[in-house]
Amino acid sequence: PEGSEFGDEKYCTALTELLMSQDEDEVYAQGQKTGRFVSHAGTYRSDIMVKFLAAVDEALDPNPPPHFTVRVKGDPKELPILAAKKIENRARRWMISAEWLAQEENKKYDSPSYILDNGRTWGDPKDPEEMMAGQK
């Protein structure tokens, strides 16, 4: 969001569908749908990723859609990091909790199919695209 600490373009890599919260229908106790979605963030998110997405959620949409479904924040869920063919859809290291990744059952995600280094804007010597091109 403009004017926030997260206005830097280095955060734009987090705005991809594969990294968004999972939504499910909110239901009343009787089982009827409320017409709202409950969003569940993955427990793999780093503190900075959580703060960034909270800032995005608080920002006003300059071009709001004519109709949208209200989303309410639900409890975080244990979700997998999704593998992506396109580099721009993969998670970056800054987005993932180091503690979560260090857990034995999550170490399988510490691979370029799931997580890439952050890139030059974060102080890395190369961008992920350069590193991947060098591996071909």
Secondary structure, DSSP 8 states (H G I E B T S, - for coil): -TTSTT-SGGGGGG-SGGGS-EEEEEE-TTS-EEEEEEEE-BTTB-HHHHHHHHHHHHS--SS--SS---EEE---B-------SSGGGSEEGGGB-HHHHHSGGGGGG-STTTEE---GGGT-SS-HHHHHHHH-
